């Protein structure tokens, strides 16, 4: 973990920081040596080696999913250099291809353990709040379960924003401390601590509240989104292990285009989580899509950002749904397992190798404006009308400009309470 040195006399306070978390513990130290001694004690007490081999199947499942989704959202290319900020003992770093992976941490003991898993020449001792790299140096950067430990999460995130290349990706994850503490309390009150969390005398030391001692900051989804710099566009947020049990949040961030005005963050946790929609607004959007696309029994339909196939029923014939979320695609496949005409793939449009002019109608939806490569691929593959559905706060001018670069004009636009809807097609005049 990355642990910054602080100054002044050591003390513990509640609510010393109003941001980014809703409730925090702040420990301040006289000097760096005192902090290092305390940090070494914490590293030994909460042995990261034992945590990754936790005896609880539930804990291992949650952490395993968090790691898998972190790498899925990071999606490094074969030539991308990847940096882990707060690499700890190298448990995540070792999963990446050798030669393109690099890690840094402030803890010497953590780095010594990491050297057993990765090339020592790719490890560096450094502070997350002052990264020793030039601006835009890294194609991929991730920081998993670290921000709750640093003195100033905003400073660490600002440094991550600085070092990510303009075409790069940053992924950060944090624990949802309030829900975790509530779950622990319920399990403990039910007398199931040993069975569920394996908190016996010989098991991993799991305190009742991590924010009582080792976590300096407490996050939820709102405070995480608020802490992310405006220069990073939040492209996707996932709840781990489930949407209805968000014990962890993993966010994929991309550098915002400086030519485009920065738009507001998603207004609710529901709007921030992948491409899942509220039922009431979904009905209004569905009516508008049906009215504008006028899908016939012979039409082939492309649905980009299909989620769990909520709108696949709009296509009576051939349908292809694309989504980078493997879990959502799995649910969609299960839902339409008896309909051979409904196909779903784990991919985004840019990487899906879509055939030119194959689809008659298209549907594009999500919580972030689609990238240029994706829009180009969708425009090439769809010869008929395309409906684009975005969050209500999305800039219409920004969307029009992005569509124009892909050769798409806007025929109509409409808005519901939570979404903006555009009808576009190739060669249509801009209105």
C-alpha positions as CSV (number, residue, x, y, z in Angstrom):
1,X,0.0,0.0,0.0
2,X,1.1,3.6,-0.5
3,X,1.5,5.4,2.8
4,X,2.4,9.1,2.8
5,X,4.4,10.7,5.6
6,X,2.7,13.5,7.4
7,X,3.8,16.1,9.9
8,X,2.8,17.4,13.4
9,X,2.0,15.5,16.5
10,X,0.4,12.0,16.2
11,X,-3.3,11.9,17.0
12,X,-6.5,10.3,15.8
13,X,-9.6,12.3,15.0
14,X,-13.1,11.7,13.6
15,X,-14.4,13.8,10.7
16,X,-11.2,15.9,10.4
17,X,-11.7,16.0,6.6
18,X,-14.9,16.9,5.0
19,X,-13.8,15.5,1.6
20,X,-13.6,13.1,-0.1
21,X,-15.2,10.6,2.3
22,X,-18.4,11.1,4.3
23,X,-16.7,9.9,7.5
24,X,-13.0,9.6,8.0
25,X,-10.3,8.8,10.5
26,X,-7.2,11.0,10.2
27,X,-3.9,10.0,11.9
28,X,-1.2,12.7,11.9
29,X,2.5,12.0,12.8
30,X,5.3,14.1,14.2
31,X,7.6,13.1,11.3
32,X,8.2,10.6,8.6
33,X,10.1,8.3,10.9
34,X,7.2,8.0,13.3
35,X,4.9,7.4,10.3
36,X,7.2,4.7,8.9
37,X,7.3,2.9,12.2
38,X,3.6,3.0,12.5
39,X,3.1,1.9,8.9
40,X,5.5,-1.0,9.4
41,X,3.4,-2.1,12.4
42,X,0.2,-2.0,10.3
43,X,1.7,-3.9,7.4
44,X,2.7,-6.7,9.8
45,X,-0.6,-6.7,11.7
46,X,-2.7,-6.7,8.5
47,X,-0.5,-9.1,6.5
48,X,-1.3,-8.6,2.9
49,X,-0.1,-12.1,2.1
50,X,-2.6,-13.7,4.4
51,X,-5.4,-11.4,3.1
52,X,-5.0,-12.6,-0.5
53,X,-5.1,-16.1,0.8
54,X,-8.0,-15.3,3.1
55,X,-9.7,-18.4,4.6
56,X,-13.2,-17.1,3.9
57,X,-14.6,-18.2,0.5
58,X,-16.8,-15.1,0.5
59,X,-13.9,-12.7,1.0
60,X,-11.8,-14.5,-1.7
61,X,-14.8,-14.3,-4.1
62,X,-15.2,-10.5,-3.5
63,X,-11.5,-9.8,-3.9
64,X,-11.2,-12.0,-6.9
65,X,-14.0,-10.3,-8.7
66,X,-12.6,-6.9,-7.8
67,X,-9.3,-7.9,-9.3
68,X,-10.8,-9.3,-12.5
69,X,-13.0,-6.3,-13.1
70,X,-10.1,-4.0,-12.5
71,X,-8.1,-5.6,-15.3
72,X,-11.2,-5.9,-17.5
73,X,-11.8,-2.1,-17.2
74,X,-8.1,-1.3,-17.6
75,X,-8.0,-3.4,-20.8
76,X,-4.3,-2.8,-21.6
77,X,-3.2,-3.3,-25.2
78,X,-0.2,-5.4,-26.1
79,X,2.1,-2.4,-26.4
80,X,0.7,-0.4,-23.4
81,X,2.9,0.3,-20.4
82,X,1.0,-0.4,-17.2
83,X,1.7,1.3,-13.8
84,X,0.2,0.2,-10.5
85,X,0.2,2.9,-7.9
86,X,0.4,1.2,-4.5
87,X,1.4,-2.2,-5.7
88,X,1.8,-3.7,-2.2
89,X,3.3,-7.2,-2.4
90,X,2.7,-7.5,-6.1
91,X,-0.4,-9.8,-6.0
92,X,-2.1,-7.8,-8.8
93,X,1.0,-6.8,-10.7
94,X,2.2,-10.4,-11.2
95,X,-1.0,-11.1,-13.3
96,X,0.2,-8.7,-16.1
97,X,2.6,-9.6,-18.9
98,X,6.2,-9.2,-17.9
99,X,8.1,-6.4,-19.6
100,X,5.1,-3.9,-19.7
101,X,4.2,-3.9,-16.0
102,X,5.6,-1.5,-13.4
103,X,4.7,-0.8,-9.7
104,X,5.5,1.7,-7.0
105,X,4.8,1.7,-3.3
106,X,6.0,3.7,-0.3
107,X,6.6,0.7,1.9
108,X,10.0,-1.0,1.7
109,X,8.7,-4.2,3.2
110,X,5.9,-4.4,0.6
111,X,8.4,-3.9,-2.2
112,X,10.6,-6.6,-0.9
113,X,7.7,-9.0,-1.0
114,X,6.8,-7.8,-4.5
115,X,10.3,-8.6,-5.7
116,X,9.5,-12.3,-5.2
117,X,6.7,-12.0,-7.8
118,X,7.9,-9.5,-10.4
119,X,11.2,-8.2,-11.7
120,X,12.8,-5.9,-9.0
121,X,13.9,-3.6,-11.8
122,X,10.2,-2.7,-12.5
123,X,9.5,-1.6,-8.9
124,X,10.0,1.8,-7.4
125,X,9.7,3.4,-4.0
126,X,7.6,6.5,-4.2
127,X,4.7,8.5,-2.8
128,X,1.4,8.3,-4.6
129,X,0.9,12.1,-4.0
130,X,4.1,13.0,-5.8
131,X,4.8,10.6,-8.7
132,X,8.2,10.8,-10.2
133,X,7.1,10.6,-13.9
134,X,6.6,13.1,-16.7
135,X,3.2,14.2,-17.7
136,X,1.3,11.8,-19.9
137,X,4.0,9.0,-19.5
138,X,1.7,6.0,-19.0
139,X,-0.9,4.4,-21.2
140,X,-2.6,2.5,-18.3
141,X,-2.5,3.3,-14.6
142,X,-4.5,1.6,-11.8
143,X,-4.8,2.2,-8.1
144,X,-6.7,-0.5,-6.3
145,X,-7.7,-0.2,-2.6
146,X,-5.1,2.4,-1.9
147,X,-6.9,5.8,-1.8
148,X,-8.3,5.0,1.7
149,X,-4.7,4.8,3.0
150,X,-3.1,8.0,1.6
151,X,-3.1,11.3,3.4
152,X,-4.7,13.2,0.5
153,X,-6.7,11.1,-2.0
154,X,-7.3,14.1,-4.2
155,X,-3.6,14.8,-4.5
156,X,-3.0,11.2,-5.4
157,X,-5.8,11.2,-8.0
158,X,-4.5,14.5,-9.4
159,X,-1.1,12.9,-9.9
160,X,-2.7,9.9,-11.7
161,X,-4.6,12.3,-13.9
162,X,-1.3,14.1,-14.7
163,X,0.7,11.0,-15.7
164,X,-2.0,9.3,-17.8
165,X,-1.5,9.7,-21.6
166,X,-4.2,11.6,-23.5
167,X,-5.3,8.2,-25.0
168,X,-4.9,6.3,-21.8
169,X,-7.0,4.8,-19.1
170,X,-6.9,5.0,-15.3
171,X,-8.8,2.6,-13.0
172,X,-9.3,3.1,-9.3
173,X,-11.1,1.1,-6.7
174,X,-12.2,1.8,-3.1
175,X,-14.0,-0.2,-0.4
176,X,-17.5,0.9,0.4
177,X,-16.7,1.2,4.1
178,X,-20.1,2.0,5.5
179,X,-21.7,-1.1,3.9
180,X,-18.8,-3.3,4.8
181,X,-19.0,-2.2,8.5
182,X,-22.8,-2.8,8.5
183,X,-22.4,-6.2,7.0
184,X,-19.7,-7.1,9.6
185,X,-22.0,-6.0,12.4
186,X,-25.0,-8.0,11.1
187,X,-22.8,-11.1,10.7
188,X,-21.3,-10.7,14.1
189,X,-24.7,-10.1,15.7
190,X,-26.0,-13.3,14.1
191,X,-23.0,-15.2,15.5
192,X,-21.7,-16.1,12.1
193,X,-18.4,-14.3,12.1
194,X,-16.3,-17.5,12.3
195,X,-18.4,-19.2,9.6
196,X,-18.7,-16.3,7.1
197,X,-15.6,-14.2,7.7
198,X,-13.4,-16.8,9.4
199,X,-12.4,-14.6,12.3
200,X,-11.0,-17.2,14.6
201,X,-7.8,-16.8,16.6
202,X,-5.7,-18.4,13.8
203,X,-7.3,-16.6,10.9
204,X,-6.5,-13.2,9.3
205,X,-6.9,-10.3,11.7
206,X,-10.1,-8.6,10.6
207,X,-11.1,-5.7,12.9
208,X,-14.7,-4.7,13.4
209,X,-14.0,-1.5,11.5
210,X,-11.0,-1.0,9.3
211,X,-11.5,2.8,9.5
212,X,-10.8,2.6,13.2
213,X,-7.1,2.1,12.6
214,X,-5.7,1.5,9.1
215,X,-8.1,3.2,6.7
216,X,-7.6,7.0,6.9
217,X,-10.6,7.7,4.7
218,X,-14.0,6.3,4.2
219,X,-15.5,6.2,0.7
220,X,-18.9,5.6,-0.9
221,X,-19.8,6.1,-4.5
222,X,-20.6,9.8,-4.3
223,X,-17.4,10.7,-2.5
224,X,-15.3,8.6,-4.9
225,X,-16.9,10.4,-7.9
226,X,-16.4,13.8,-6.2
227,X,-12.7,13.1,-5.5
228,X,-11.9,12.2,-9.1
229,X,-10.4,15.3,-10.9
230,X,-12.5,17.0,-13.5
231,X,-9.8,16.3,-16.0
232,X,-10.7,12.6,-15.9
233,X,-14.0,11.5,-17.4
234,X,-15.6,8.7,-15.5
235,X,-16.5,6.3,-18.3
236,X,-17.8,3.4,-16.2
237,X,-18.3,2.4,-12.5
238,X,-19.0,-1.1,-11.4
239,X,-20.2,-2.4,-8.0
240,X,-18.4,-5.4,-6.6
241,X,-19.5,-8.2,-6.1
242,X,-23.0,-7.3,-7.1
243,X,-25.0,-4.1,-7.9
244,X,-27.3,-4.8,-4.9
245,X,-24.2,-5.5,-2.6
246,X,-21.6,-2.9,-3.5
247,X,-18.8,-3.7,-1.2
248,X,-16.3,-2.3,-3.6
249,X,-16.5,0.3,-6.4
250,X,-14.2,0.1,-9.4
251,X,-14.1,3.1,-11.8
252,X,-12.7,3.4,-15.2
253,X,-11.5,7.0,-16.0
254,X,-10.3,8.5,-19.3
255,X,-8.7,11.9,-19.8
256,X,-11.4,14.4,-20.7
257,X,-11.0,16.1,-24.1
258,X,-9.8,19.6,-23.3
259,X,-11.9,20.9,-26.3
260,X,-15.1,19.7,-24.8
261,X,-16.8,21.2,-21.8
262,X,-16.6,18.9,-18.7
263,X,-20.1,17.5,-18.0
264,X,-21.6,16.8,-14.6
265,X,-21.0,13.5,-12.9
266,X,-23.8,11.0,-12.9
267,X,-26.6,12.2,-10.6
268,X,-27.3,8.9,-8.8
269,X,-25.6,5.6,-8.0
270,X,-27.9,3.9,-10.5
271,X,-26.9,6.2,-13.4
272,X,-23.2,5.6,-12.6
273,X,-23.4,1.8,-12.6
274,X,-22.6,0.5,-16.1
275,X,-25.6,0.6,-18.5
276,X,-28.4,-0.4,-16.0
277,X,-31.5,1.7,-16.1
278,X,-34.4,2.6,-13.8
279,X,-37.6,0.9,-14.8
280,X,-39.8,4.0,-15.0
281,X,-37.5,5.9,-17.3
282,X,-36.7,2.7,-19.3
283,X,-40.4,2.5,-20.4
284,X,-40.3,6.1,-21.7
285,X,-37.0,5.5,-23.5
286,X,-38.3,2.2,-24.9
287,X,-41.4,4.0,-26.4
288,X,-39.2,6.6,-28.1
289,X,-36.9,4.0,-29.5
290,X,-39.7,2.0,-30.9
291,X,-41.3,5.1,-32.4
292,X,-38.1,6.3,-34.1
293,X,-36.5,3.0,-35.2
294,X,-39.7,1.4,-36.5
295,X,-38.0,-2.0,-36.5
296,X,-39.6,-4.5,-39.0
297,X,-39.5,-8.3,-38.8
298,X,-36.8,-8.3,-41.4
299,X,-34.5,-5.8,-39.9
300,X,-31.1,-6.6,-38.4
301,X,-30.5,-4.6,-35.2
302,X,-27.2,-3.6,-33.5
303,X,-27.3,-2.7,-29.8
304,X,-24.1,-1.2,-28.4
305,X,-24.1,-1.1,-24.6
306,X,-26.8,-3.8,-24.5
307,X,-26.3,-4.5,-20.7
308,X,-28.4,-7.5,-19.8
309,X,-30.5,-7.3,-22.9
310,X,-33.2,-5.0,-21.5
311,X,-34.1,-3.8,-25.0
312,X,-33.4,-6.8,-27.1
313,X,-37.1,-7.6,-27.3
314,X,-37.5,-4.6,-29.6
315,X,-35.9,-6.6,-32.4
316,X,-38.2,-9.3,-33.7
317,X,-35.5,-10.7,-36.0
318,X,-31.7,-10.7,-36.0
319,X,-30.1,-8.9,-33.1
320,X,-26.5,-8.4,-32.0
321,X,-25.8,-6.9,-28.5
322,X,-22.4,-5.7,-27.5
323,X,-21.2,-4.8,-24.0
324,X,-17.8,-5.0,-22.3
325,X,-19.3,-6.2,-19.1
326,X,-19.1,-10.0,-19.2
327,X,-21.5,-10.5,-16.3
328,X,-24.2,-8.4,-18.0
329,X,-23.7,-10.3,-21.3
330,X,-24.0,-13.6,-19.4
331,X,-27.3,-12.5,-18.0
332,X,-28.5,-11.4,-21.5
333,X,-27.5,-14.8,-23.0
334,X,-29.4,-16.6,-20.2
335,X,-32.5,-14.5,-20.7
336,X,-32.6,-15.2,-24.5
337,X,-31.1,-18.7,-24.4
338,X,-34.1,-20.1,-26.4
339,X,-33.9,-17.4,-29.1
340,X,-31.2,-18.2,-31.6
341,X,-31.7,-14.8,-33.4
342,X,-30.5,-12.9,-30.3
343,X,-26.7,-12.9,-30.1
344,X,-24.6,-11.2,-27.4
345,X,-20.8,-10.5,-27.4
346,X,-18.4,-9.2,-24.7
347,X,-16.9,-6.4,-26.7
348,X,-17.2,-2.7,-27.6
349,X,-18.0,-1.5,-31.1
350,X,-14.5,-0.4,-31.9
351,X,-13.1,-3.9,-31.3
352,X,-16.0,-6.0,-32.6
353,X,-15.0,-6.1,-36.3
354,X,-18.5,-5.2,-37.4
355,X,-19.3,-5.8,-41.1
356,X,-20.0,-2.8,-43.3
357,X,-23.6,-1.9,-43.9
358,X,-24.8,-5.2,-42.3
359,X,-27.3,-3.8,-39.8
360,X,-30.5,-2.0,-40.7
361,X,-31.0,-0.1,-37.4
362,X,-28.7,0.7,-34.5
363,X,-29.0,1.5,-30.8
364,X,-26.2,3.0,-28.7
365,X,-26.6,3.6,-25.0
366,X,-24.4,4.0,-21.9
367,X,-23.3,6.4,-19.2
368,X,-20.5,8.0,-21.2
369,X,-20.3,9.5,-24.6
370,X,-19.0,6.9,-27.1
371,X,-15.5,7.3,-28.4
372,X,-14.6,8.2,-31.9
373,X,-13.5,4.7,-32.9
374,X,-16.7,3.2,-31.6
375,X,-18.9,5.8,-33.4
376,X,-17.0,5.2,-36.7
377,X,-17.5,1.5,-36.4
378,X,-21.2,1.9,-35.6
379,X,-21.7,4.3,-38.5
380,X,-20.0,2.0,-41.0
381,X,-22.0,-1.0,-39.9
382,X,-25.4,0.5,-39.8
383,X,-27.1,1.7,-43.0
384,X,-30.3,2.9,-41.4
385,X,-31.4,5.0,-38.4
386,X,-29.4,5.0,-35.2
387,X,-30.8,6.0,-31.8
388,X,-28.2,7.3,-29.3
389,X,-29.3,7.3,-25.6
390,X,-27.1,9.2,-23.0
391,X,-27.6,10.5,-19.5
392,X,-29.7,13.7,-19.3
393,X,-26.7,15.9,-18.3
394,X,-24.8,15.1,-21.5
395,X,-24.0,18.1,-23.7
396,X,-26.1,18.2,-26.9
397,X,-23.4,20.2,-28.7
398,X,-20.7,17.7,-27.7
399,X,-22.8,14.8,-28.9
400,X,-23.5,16.6,-32.2
401,X,-19.8,17.3,-32.7
402,X,-18.8,13.7,-32.0
403,X,-21.5,12.3,-34.3
404,X,-20.5,14.7,-37.1
405,X,-16.9,13.5,-36.9
406,X,-18.3,10.0,-37.6
407,X,-20.4,11.2,-40.5
408,X,-23.7,11.1,-38.6
409,X,-26.3,13.8,-38.6
410,X,-29.0,14.3,-36.0
411,X,-32.6,14.1,-37.3
412,X,-34.4,14.5,-33.9
413,X,-33.6,14.8,-30.2
414,X,-35.7,14.4,-27.1
415,X,-35.3,14.1,-23.4
416,X,-36.8,12.1,-20.5
417,X,-36.2,12.7,-16.8
418,X,-32.9,10.8,-16.9
419,X,-31.9,10.5,-20.5
420,X,-31.2,12.4,-23.7
421,X,-32.2,10.6,-26.9
422,X,-31.0,11.4,-30.4
423,X,-32.1,10.0,-33.8
424,X,-29.2,10.0,-36.3
425,X,-28.2,8.6,-39.6
426,X,-25.4,8.8,-42.1
427,X,-25.5,11.9,-44.3
428,X,-28.5,13.5,-42.4
429,X,-28.3,17.3,-42.2
430,X,-27.4,18.7,-38.8
431,X,-30.3,20.4,-37.1
